[in-house]
Amino acid sequence: MKNRPKVNIKDASLKSSEEILNAFSVDKERGLSEEEVRKRLKKHGKNILEEQSQKSIWQILFSQINNPIIYLLTAAAILAFSFNDIAEGIAIVVVLVINTIIGFWMEYKAQKSMKSLKDLDKIKARVIRNGKKENIDAENLVPGDILIVDSGDLIPADGRIIEATELQIDESPLTGESVPISKSSDTLEEKKTVADRKNILYKGTAVSGGTAKAVVYATGMQTELGSISAMVGEEKKDEIPLNKKLSELTKNLIFVTLGLAIAFLVFGWIAGKEIYLLIQTSIAWTIAAIPEGLPIVASIALARGMLRLAKKNVIVKKLEAVETLGETTVIFTDKTGTLTKNQLTVNTLFFPGDIRMDAEWKDAKPNIEEKQEPKENENFLQIFKISILANDASLEEGISEEENEEKDDEGIEKSGKGDGDPLEIALLNFTKKFDENLYRKNRELKRELHDPFDSESMIMGAIYQVDEGFYVAGKGAATAILDRSTKVLVGDELKELSDEDKEYWRKKNNELSEEGLRVLAFSYKNIDKLPEGKEAEDFIHEMNFAGLIGFIDPPRKEVSDAIDVCKEAGIKVIMITGDHPGTAKNVGKQVSLYDEEEENGDGVLSGEKLRNEIKKENVSSLVNTKIFSRVDPAQKLAVIKHFQKNGEIVGMTGDGINDAPALKRANIGIAMGKRGTQVAQEVSDMVLKDDSFTSIVIAIEQGRIIFGNIRKFIIYQLSYHLSEILIIALISFTLFYLPLLPLQLLFLNLLSDVFPALALGIGKGNSGIMKNPPKDPEEPILTKKNWIQIGLYGVILTICISGAYFFAHYVWNQPKEITNNVAFFSLAIAQLLHVFNMRETEEKIFNNQVTRNKYIWMALAFCFTILIAAYFIPGISKILSFQQLELRIWGLIIITSLLPLIIIQLIKIFKKNF
């Protein structure tokens, strides 16, 4: 026997059952022999997916220290130790260790919280081997195995169906289809997309009903899931914007610092100054120029954002992803469960006589306008009855009163949970909520005969004893029910159902389908005696047509407002789904994502048309599209890449296996927590615990706030670091004194760089931040205006502190030890008060984001306490070279430290746009 398949696995759906069996040289009743299994296992390998490699502990640690700032500070520490400045060296090392620990712990914790991709493979499979049914580990499946599946089973490999009974498959993880798909063994006549291959079972999907026998034709990485997994592995994520910008900023700072240090060394060496003083000044410059607290504060600000988002049902896996959210310009969102509730409900009833009843659900009950008087409409009563009787689903009974009153996020009672087909559960929920007494009365009737749903007949029915006779209830696809009906119920009267009538109802069915509704037709008849023999197996004939019901997965009520917020914030929201165009368009209209009049009939791309537009790279067509439907994984990936190529920062939501490549490629991959597959959660940057689109908007707002806060504390830090550089340069190049010692600078920067800056970094932000458009993704972390601010603030601080230094030196003839303290304490107090200059110019002086931030006041209180303690504690005072200062010196220090605050606030008052 040959173990190599003779059939192209891509064409399996086009081959008959016999051709597939022959291609794999296998008998459907006997299966493979053990010897053949061993050969094929050796040839094809185990039925497992390649694991995604995760960072080791050492890789995570290295990523934290692989930073130019860390390199420069390490060099400064080494120089400090080499010149026996132990205290300075230790202080720098402490800063390095704190930053590394924070970043390492947050990333390590996030990585450990996500399950591995291989968890999908830990299942059993039922096969026929050597003529016997066996339960084996799914990883030991081989091409040619005869696979048996039943309701509730997870499909372990790709297989061609050779037998099927009432088979329903949940393919939502793979295709995005929101309801189970009927499958059969019928051979397809033409090539179809994955979602439309009705005779194929796919690894990773689940059996929601029925049974089947299939020939395994692909295992492991050769499966559809495997090809998606390979795409995930091949995709690379662009560097996070914040990382890029902080890296660029850091490099610029390093070049400036090294340039100044080298210039000073050369100038001082030529002037014949002591090499130790020159090296010490260079170290001071390094410390003055580099904001040591920047990595710490950035990490903590982002971590704080992570914790805030966690409380709002958003788990962020990597710190920097929080900020990237704030730069998002496009959100690609899934439909089912994100924009909608992922719960099918009865939406529309359509009866003969052109009577349409729309069910508006309020307080978990379907309200129908009183003028329609549904209970007096015979069609409604018959459909109500059929919905309960021609139904194989069941609702959970006996739940507690507290559970019964449980509310969802919108304050509406949740519909009852059930077991069975989602459409049938929806019918039971509708009838029970509408009239529970009538519902229970019908549920108590005795079922006599049952004709289960069949994917070929597309109908199901049941016969119940009612009084002295029997009631036949049937439902199914509109065409199938119409073909089996001879009369139509119009009001209280039964009329002949003509061919013209049937054509009318077929068109009406199509119209409802185009509205995005899933439609079932209903029929009934009364008979005197039970059918017998073959008639008992197929009794849905000569029925009375009663009408249609349209179902929909209703949109979440909060989504429309959230999308309006996105529009106001300049963020495009685009639906990308595997569902049908009509369903997607209907939901898009209801959530204000799509307006047919505005789009002039355009704005929707799907299937082959989408594939052609991608090939042609039709920019205008793709950019203007609001809804992408019936997309496969490769198309999702291509669309994401196209928008990124056009300069967009893309956020992508997804829950299925089919979403994984696009989730990884997007700037921000957003997986669903409730219904998301492990694959999607594995490759995403964040996970929504409540699967709600509103949570994405909250996350974007938080990301914008965090970026604004980071920009604020960088402006705050760099402006006084610039003043330190200028003060050292001005005084060192004129007097060749070192006005601020390296250890003093490190002590001062540890206070200012961490505590007030951190308080700025965790502020609540501006409430109107979502009314502004997204930043240009190419905009640097500091704009030209920000650099002007930094320069002006730094110069003002420099003039005031240097002025005090020169005044104490030249006018009061104070020694360099005293003038050093004048510069240090003036700068220390001025730096701490400088935090109040970070208010927006349009905000009030005494009531703004900074003054309302309780952490600012706590930080200032802490820093002033430490400063005072350091002055009065002898050991610390000696290490920091503090002197006993006269009262007039303290007066000079206080006046000097207040001047920058007053000057800058006056500038903000008179120059509003600064």
N, C-alpha and C positions, 0 to 999 in steps of 0.2 A: 504493500500500500504506500502510496506517496503521501507525504505529510505537507507538501507545499500546495496551497490553494491555487486552483486554476482560474480563479475569477478575480477581477479587479475589485477590491473591497469597496471602492467608491461607487461601483455599479451594483452592489448587492440588492438594492431595492428594485432594480429592473430585471432581476433574474427570478424565475419561478422557484418554488420550494424544491422541486425535483432537481433543477439545475444546481442549486446551492448544495444540496446533499451530495450530488455526484461530484461537484467541484472539490468537496472536502473528503470524498471517499468514505462516507459514513452512512449508516442505516439509522433512521430515526427511532426505531424500536430497540436497537441493541447498543447504539452509541459507539464510542471508541473502546479499544482494548487497552489494558494497562501498559502493554509494550508500546503501543502507538502513542499513548499519552506521554510516556517517557521520552520518546523520540521528538515529539512536537514541543515538549517543554524545554528540551535541550536546544532545539532550533530557535524557538520564538522567545524563550525566556519566561520569567514569571509575569503574571498579570498584575503588575504594580506600576505606579507612576514614579518617575524620578523625583526625588525629594528636592525641595528648594533649600539651598544651603543657607544656614543662619549664621550670623556673626558669632564668633566665639567670645568668651569673656575677654580675652586679650585683644581681640579686634575692636571690641567696644571701647576698651580702655585706651587703645592707641588712637581711636578716632577722636577721643576727648583731648588728647595732648598734641595731636597733629594740627597745630594752630600757630600762625606766625607770632601772635602775642605771647603765647606760651614759650616759644623759642627765645624771644628777646628777653623775657623775664628770667628765663633759665640762665641765659648768658649773664644777665645782671647779677643773679645770685652767685654764679661761679666767680665773677670778678670780686664780689663782696667778700666771699670766703677766702679768695686768694690774697686779699689785702687784710685779712684777719678781722674784717668787720662782721663778726659772727651774728650779732643782733640783726643787722640788715639782711644778711643772707637767710637767716631763719624766718624772718618776717615775709620775705618774698616767697620762700618755699611754702609757707602756710597758705598764702593766697593761691598758689598753684594747686595745692592739694584740695582745698575747699572747692574750687571750680571743677576739678576733675571728678571729685566724688559726686557732686550734684548731677552733672551731665551723665556720668556712668550709671548711677542708680536709676534715674528716670528711664533711660533707654533699656537697661537690663530688665527692669520691672515690666515695661511694655512688651518686650520680646517674650518674656516668660508667660505673659497672660494670653498669648495667642497660640492656638493648637496647631499642630503640624499638618501639612497637606496630606501626609500618608494616612491620616485617620479615616479618610474615605475608603481605604482598601480593607479595613478590618471587618470583613463580613464573610458570611458563609454562602455557598451556592449549592443548589440542588441540580444534579446532572444524571444522565443515564450513561452508565459505563458497563460493558460486558453484559448488557441486557438487564441490569439492575439499577434501581434508583439509589443514589448516594448523596450524602451531604459532605461537601469538601470545603477546604479553605478557598475563598475566591481567588487568591493569588496563584492557585494551581490550575486554573482554567486554561485551556489551550484552544486554538482555532480548530473547529470541527466538533467540539463538545456539544452534546444535546442538552440544552439548558431548560429547566422547568421553573416557571415563576408563578407566584400566587399573590393575592391581595396583601399588601403590606410589605412585599419584598423590595429590596433595593437592587436595581439591575447591576450586576457585577462586571459585565463586558458588553461589547456591541454584538448584536445578534440579529439574524434574519428570521422573522416569525414564520413558522411552518404550520402551526395550529393556534387558534385563539378562540376563546369563549368569553363574550361580554368583557373584553379586555379594555381597560382604561388606564392610561399612563400619565402620571404627573411629570411633565417635562419642563416645568417652570425653572428649575435650576439651570437648564441647558439652553432653552429657547426664549424664556420669558412669558410663555403662554400661561394665562392666569387660571385656566380650568383644565381638568384632565382631558386627554385626547383619546378618542376611540381608535383602536388599532386592529388590524386584521392581517391575514396571510396573503391577501390579494397582491398580485404583481402590478407594479406601477408601469404605465405605458411611456412615461417621459421622465426625464431627470427633474428632481424636485429639490427644494432647499431642505435643510435638516428638519425644520419645523413641520414640513409637509410630507415627510416620508412615513406613511402610515403603516408600513410593514416592517419597520426597523425598531429594535430596542437599543437604547443607548446607555452606556455605563454612567452611573451617577444619578439616573432618573429613578422613579419609584412606581410600583404598581398600586394604583388606588382602587382597582376593582377587576374581577375576572381572573382568568388563568390563561397561560400560554406555554407553548413549547417553541424553542428557537434554536437555530444553529449558530454557535459563536463563530464569528468571522474575523474579529479583531480583539486583541487583548493589550493591556498595558498602554504603552505610548503610541500604539497603532490605532487606538480608539479615538472617537471624536473628542472625548475628554482629554486624552493624551495629547492630541494635536493642539488643543487649547493650552494645556500645561506647557507644551514646548514653546508656544507663542509667548507665554508669560516669562519663561526663562530667557528668551531672546530679547525681550524688551528692556530698555534701559530708561530709568527715570532721570529727567534733567535735574541738575543741582537745584536745591531749594533756593528761591530768590534771596531770602534773608542771609543765607550762608554766603552767596555770591557777594552781596553788598557789604556785609561785615568784613569779608576777606579783602575786598578792594580797599575799604576804608583803612583796615589794619596795615596793608602794604604801604599805602600812602603815608601813614603815620610813621612807619618804620623808616622809610626813605628820608623823611624830614628829620627824624631823630638822629639817624646815623650821619646825615649830612652835617647837622649842627655839631654833633660830638666830634666828628673828624675835623671840622673847621676849627673848633676850639682847641683841640689837641695840637694841630699844626701851628695855630697862632700863638698858643701858650708856649710851645716848644721853641719856636723862633724867638719869643720874648725871654727865654731862659727860665721859665717858671718850673717849679718842682713837679716832677712827673706824677707823684702821688696825688697832689692837688688836682692835676689835670685829669687823672683817671677818676678821682672821686667826683669831680664836677661832671664828667661824662656819664657816670652812673646816675648822678642826680638828674641829669638831663633825660636819661632813659626813663627813670621813674616818673619824672615830671611830664614827659610827653605821652607815655603809654597809660591809658586809663586801666589800671590793674583790675578794677572792679567790673569792667565791661563784660567779660565772659560770665562772671558770677551773676551780675544783675540781669543780663540777657537770659541766662538759664533760669533764674528764679522767676523772672517776669513771665516767661513762657510756661514754666511749670505751674505758676499760679493760674495762668489761663487754662491749662489742662485741668486743674482741679475745679475751676469754675464751670468748665464745660462738662466735666464728669457729673456735676450736680444737675446739669440740664440734659442728661441722657446722651452725652457725646463723649466717647472714649478716644483720645488722641494718642497714637502709638509713638510718635516722635515729636520732640519739643518744637523744632522749627516749623513743623506743619501748621501749628496754630497761626503763626504770622502769615504764612502763605495763603491761608484762607482769606485774609484781609485784602489780598491783591487779586483775588479771583474775579475774572471778567466774564466767564461763561460757566454756567452750570448745566451739565447734561444729567438729566434725571430720569430714572426708571419710572414706569407708570404704576404697576401693581404694588400696593402696599406703601408706596412713598407718596404719590399724589392721591392714591385711593386707599380705601380701608382694607383692601384684600379680603372682602367679604361680599359675595354676591347677594343681591337683594332684588325683589320684584319691583320693577320700575313702571311698567306700562301694561295695561290690559286693553286689548282691542277686540270688539265684538261685532258680529254682523249687524248691519244698520249704521255703519260708520260711527260707532260709539267707542270713544277712546277715554279710558280712565287712567290718569297718572297718579301713582301712589307716592305721596309726599310723607316721608317718615318723620314724625315728630314724637319726642318722648318714647322712642322705640315702638311706635304704633303707626301703621300705614293709614293716613287720613285721606279719604277721597271726598271731593266736594259733595255737599249734601244734595245739591240740585240733581246730581247723577243718581242718587238713591240706589246704591249698589245692591242692597239686600232685597230690593223690589225688582231687580233685573234678573230674569231667569238665566240669561247667559252667565252672569256673574256667579249665581248660585251653583250652576252646573260646573263651571271651571273651579270654583272653590272646592267642590266635592271631589272632582277628578284629581286636583292637586294633592289631596290627602290620600285618596285610594290608589291611584296609579303611582305609587311612591314606595321605593324600597329603603329609603333612609329612615333614620330615627333620631329624635332629639333626646338630650339627656334629661331624665326625669328625676324628681326627688331631691333637687338642689335646695339648699337652705334659703331662707328669706333674705339673709344678708347677701348671699351670692346672687340671688335673683335681682337685687336692687343695685348690683355693681354697675358703676358708670364708666364709660370710656372717657378719653381725654376731652371730649366735647360736652361732657355732662349728660350724655344720652345713655339710657340703659342698653347694655350689650345684647345682641341677638343671641338666642340659645345656641349652644354648641351641639353638634350632632355627628353622626357616623354615616357615611355614605357619599353619594354624588353631591357636589356643591349646589347644583341647580335644584336638586330634590330637597336638600336641607333648607334652601332659600324659600321654597314653596311651603314647607312645614312652618318655618318661622313666620311667613306672611299670614298664613291662615290662622295660626295660633294667636298671633298678636292682634289680628283683626277681630276675631270672635272665638274666644277660647272654649266656650260652651259648645258651639257648633263643631269646632275642631275635635273636641273629645268625643262627641257623639259619633262622628264619622270614623274616628280611630278605633272605636269599640266594635265596629261592624266586622263580621267574620269573612275572611278571604277564602274563597272556594277554589279558584284557579288563578294561575300566574303565568304570564308570558313575559319573561325577562327581556331587558334591552339587548338588542343584537346590533352590532355595527353594520351588518348588511341590510337588515330591515329598517333600522333607524327608528324603531318604535318599542314601546313596552306597554303592558296592560295588565289588568287584574279583574276578576269577577267576584262580587260580594253579594251575599244574600240580603235582600231588603224587603221586609214584609213577606208577601207570598211569592215574590218573584226574585229576579237577579238583576244586578246593575253591573254593566260592563264599562270600565273606565280605561281610556287609552290616551297616551300622550307620546310626542316624539317630534321628529323633524317635520316642518310644515308640509313639504311635498309628499312625504310618506303618509301622513295622516289624511291629507286631502285625497290621495289616491285610494284610500280605504274608506272614504266617506261617501255616502249617497244622498244625504240630506243635510240641511243647515238649520240651526236654531236661530230664528229672528224674533226677538221678543219672547212671546209665549207660544209661537207657532213654528212648527217644523215644515220646511219647504224643500223642494227638490234642489240638489246642489248640481247646477249645470256646469259644463266645461268652461263657460265664460266666468262663472262664479269662482271656479278653481283657479283660473288664470289671474283673476282679480286678487285672490288671497295669496297667490304666489308672489305677485308684485308687492302686495302690502308687507309680506314677510321680508322681501328684499329691501324695502324702504326702511323698515325697522332695523334691519341688520346694518344698513348704511349709517344709521344714527348711532351705531356702536353698541346696539343691544344684542344679546344672545336670545334667540327666539325659540319658543316651543309652541306647538299647536296641541289643542285639546279636543277630544271627541268622546261620545258616550252612546249607549243605547240600553234599553230595558228589554230583557228576554224572560220567557216563562220557565225554561228549563236549562240546565247546565249542558254545554257541549260535551260530546263524548268522542273517543277515538282520536283521529287526526285533527278533528275540529277543535279538540281541547288544547292542542298544542299551538294552534294559530287561529285565534278567535276574533282578532281585531279586523273585522270586515263589516261592510254595510253600516257604518257608524254615522252618528249625527255630529257634524262639525259644530263646535261651540265657540271657538275663538283662539286668539293668540295671547301669549304673555311674553313680554320683553324683560330681560334681566340685565342688571348692570352692577359693576363693582363701584359703588358711589365714591365720589371724591371726598377727601377729608375737608371739613368745613373751613379749617384754618388755612388751607393751602392757598386759596385765592388771595387772601390778604398778604400772605407771605410773598407771593409772586409779585403783587403790587409794590411791596417794599423793595424787592429786587429791581424792579423796573425803575423806581425812583432813585435807587442806588446805582443805576447805570449798569446793572448786571443782566446779561442775556440768560434766559432760562429756556432750555431746549429739551423736549421729550425725546428719548431714544429707547425704543422698546421692541421686543420681539412679537408683540401682539398685532392684531389686524389694524389696518389704517382707519377703518370706520370707528372702531372702539377707541383708538388713540385720539382721533379727531374729536370725538364726543366728549371725552374727558378733558381734552385741551380747551374746549369751549367753556366747560363748566368751571374750570379753575383760572380763567382769564389768561391762559397761555396762548390761545389761538383764537383769532377773530376772522371768520371766513370772509367777511366783507372787506376788511383791511387787507387781507392777503389776496383778494381777487381770485379765490379758488386755488392759489398756490400755497406754498409754505409747508407742504407735506411730501416727503420722498420715501419710497419703500421699494423693497425687492430689486428687480432687475433694473428699474429706472435709477435707483440709488447707485447700483453698481456701475452703470454707465457714466453717471455724473462724476463719480470718484475717478474712473479711468480717464475721463476728459479733463479732470481737475477744473471743473466749472466753478470758479470761485463765487460768482454772484449767486448761483443756484444753491450752493451749500451754505453760504453765509446767511442767506435769507430764509432758510428752512427752519421752521419752528418745531416740526415733528418728523422724526425718522422712525419708520415702523418696519416690521418684519426684517430687522437687521440681524446678520449673523456676527460672530465674534470678530472676523477679519474686517467686516465693514465698520463695526464700532471703532476698532483700532484705527482704521484709515481716516474716519471722521475726526477722531481726537487729534491725530497727527496733523491733519489739514488745518484745524483751528490753531494749534500750537505754532505751526509754520507761519501763520498769519499774525503772530505776536500775541495770541490770547493766553491768559493764565486759566487753565481748564480744571474745573472740579467735576468729577464723574461719580455718580451714585450707581450702585449695582448690588445684586444679591446672589446672582447665579454663577455657575461655572463659566457660562458664556461671557460674563462681564470681566473675568479676571485679567485678560491682557490689557483691556482698556483702563481698568482700575490702576494697574501698575504703571501704565504709560502716562496717565493724567498727572498734572502737577499735584493735585490732591485727589486721591482715591478714597471714596466714601462708601463703606460697606454697611449692609443692614445687620442689626444685631439679632432681631427676632427670627427672621426668615432667611438670613444670609447663610450661604454655604461656607464651609471652612476655607475653601479655596479663595473665595472673595475676601473674607476677613484676613486671610494670611497676607495677601499682597496689598491691602489697602493701607492708607495713612491714618484713617480714623474710622470708627464704628459707631453707628447710631443705635443706641439701645432700644429706642422706641420706633425706629424706622420712619420717622416723621420728617417731611420736607422742612417744616418750621424749624427743626433743630439745626438744619444746615444754615438757615438764615441767621439764627442766633450765633452759630459758630463763626460765620463770616463777620458779623458785627463785632464779636469778641476779637477776631483776628485784626480787624481794622483798629480797634482800640489799642491792642497790644503794640501794633506797629507805631501808632501815634505816640504811645508811651515810651517805646524804645527810642524813637527819634527825639523825644523830649529829654530823656536822661542822657542821650549821647551829646546833644547840644549843651546840656548842663555840665557834663563831665569835660568835654573838649574845651569849652570856653574858659573854665578855670585852669585846666591843664595848660592851655595856651598862655594864660597869664603867668603860670609858674615858669614856663620856658622863657617868656619875655623878661620876667623879673630876674631870673638867673643870668640870662644873656646880657641884659642891660647893666647889672651891677658887676658881674664877673668881668666883662670886657672893659669896664671903666675903672673899677677899684681893685680888680683881681681878688675880691673877697667872694666867698661862697655864701650868699645871703640866706640860703635854706639848705640845711644838711640833708643828705640822702635818707637817713632814718626818720628825720622830721617829715620829709615829704611822703615817705611810705606810710607813716602813722596818720598823717593828715588825709592822704588819699584813701586809706582804708576806711576812714570815717565817712568822708564825702562820697567816695566812689560806690560805697556799698549801701549805706543806710538811707540818706535822702534820695539817692538815685534809685534805690530799690522801691522806696515809697512812691516815687514818680512812676516807676515801671508797673506798679500794680494798681494804679488809679482806675476809677470807673469810666473815665473817658467822657466825651461829649455826647449827650443824648441825641443830637442831630447828625451823628456821624454817617448814618445810612441814607442821608439825603444828598450826600456828595457822591460823585462818580468815582469809580475805582482809580487808583493811581496808575500812571503809565508804568507798565511792567519794567520798562527800561530806566525809569527814574531812579537815581541813586538814593541811598539811604539818607543822604544829606543833599539838599538842593542848593543852588547858588544862593538863594535867599538865606538858607540855614547857615551857610559858610560866612555870609556877611554878618549874620547875627553873632556867630561864634567869634569872628574877628573883632566886632565892636565890643561885645561883652568882655573879651579877653583884654583888649586895649584899655577899657575903662578900669577894670580890676588892676591892671599893671600900673597905670598912672597913679591910682590912689595908693596902692601898697608901696610902690617905689618912691612915691612922693613922701610918704611917712618915713621910709627908710633913710632917704637923703636928708630929710628934715632933722631926724634924730642924730644923724652922723655929722652934718655940717653946722646946723644951728645949735643943737644941744651938746655937740661934741661927745656923743656917747660911744663907748667902745663897741667893737664889732660883735661881742657876745650879746650886748643889749639890743643893738640894731637888728641882729638876727632874730631875737624874740619879738621885736616890733613887727618885723616882716611876717614871722610865723603866725602870731596870734591875730594880726590884722587880716591876713589871708584866710586863716581858719574860720574866723567868724563871718567874714565876707562870703566865703564859699558856702557856708551853711545857709546864710540868708539869701544867697543867690538863687536858691530853689524857688523862691516866690516870684522870680522874674520869668518863670516858665509858664505863666498864664498866657492864654490866647489874648491878643490885643482887643478883641471885641468883648471880652469878659470884664466884669467889674473888678476893681482893685481888691476889695475886701470880701467879695463873694464870687469865687471861681473854682475851677477844678482842683487847684492846688490848695487853697484855703479850706475847702470842704473835705479834703482827703485827711482822714484821721491819722493815717500812717505817717504823713509828713510831720505832724505835730509830735507824734511818738518818736520818730527818728531824730528830730531836732532836740527833743528833751534828752534822749539817750546820748547823742553826740556831745551836747554841752556838758552833760554830767561826766562823761569820759574825759573831756578836755579839762574840766576843772579838777577832776581826780588826778589826772596825769601831772598837773601843775603842783598839786599839794603833796602827792605821795613821793617821798624822797628818792627811792630807787628808780622809779620811772622818770622822775624829773631830771635826775642826773644823766640817765641814758639818752634822754631827748635834749640835753644841754639847755634846760630851762634855768632862768635867773630870777632872782627876787627883783621885782619891778616896782618903781615908784608910782604913786597915784597919778602923777601927770603923764607918765608913760601909758598907763591904762586908759587915761582920757584920750590920748592921741590914738590909741588902738581902737577904741569904741567909735570915735568920730570917723576914722579911716574906713572901718568895716561897714559903717552905715551908708557912706557916700555912694558906693556903686549901686546899692539897692535904690536909693533915691533918684540918682541920675537915670538909671535904666527905666524906672517906672515913669518918670517924666517924659522920656522919649516915647514910650508906649502910648501915653496919653495924647501926645501931639502928632504922632505918626501912627495912625490906626492900622495901616496895612503891614506894620513891621512885626 
